[in-house]
């Protein structure tokens, strides 16, 4: 019974932390607010997570564990390169709209701790590009897509999908978007990005 209670408490903490991090960001979040939202005292919160950084990492890893299998499935199935681009863009953008704090956290951690991604890559389920690269090479050989380095293609896909979340303030400022129109803009990226990339690699 005690083990079940502990698991429930930890889940309450992670859900509360996710909510606070999403609304306040890493810098604006306070441990007391997270404890209040989880209906526990601050001492209990520190018993589970000694620092805000450790709690943020736990929230990130939980979310990443949900995203990574989706991306891996797309990269490693037998679908065409075009379908991979469409599904990757749709799944990634949909997921990030639910977890908008993740991209900034990744960049923050990489700048602060270069070993962060190395530790993350050791987890089972980290996206693997080998089958994606093989598929790109095969379709180039068949004349289905223009010659392109598979790494360049993948990081073009990733960059175009991740920037709207990293550059949210810039996008809103340049295009005079409020929160509602910004969300509509990101929603449209699910197809706009895929179409842009696919058209760029179609044979002339």
Buried (B, 14 or more C-beta within 10 A) or exposed (E): EEEEEEEEBBEBBBBBBBBBBBEBBBEEBEBEBBBBBBEBEBEEBBEBBEEBEEBBBBBBEBBBEEBBEBBBEBBBEEBEBBBBBBBBBBBBBEBBBEBBBBBBBBEBBEEEEEEBEEEBEEEEEEBEBEBBBEBBEEBBEEEBBEEBEBEEBBEBBBEBBBBBBBEBEEBBEEEEBEEEEBEEBBEEBBEEBBEBBBEEBEEE
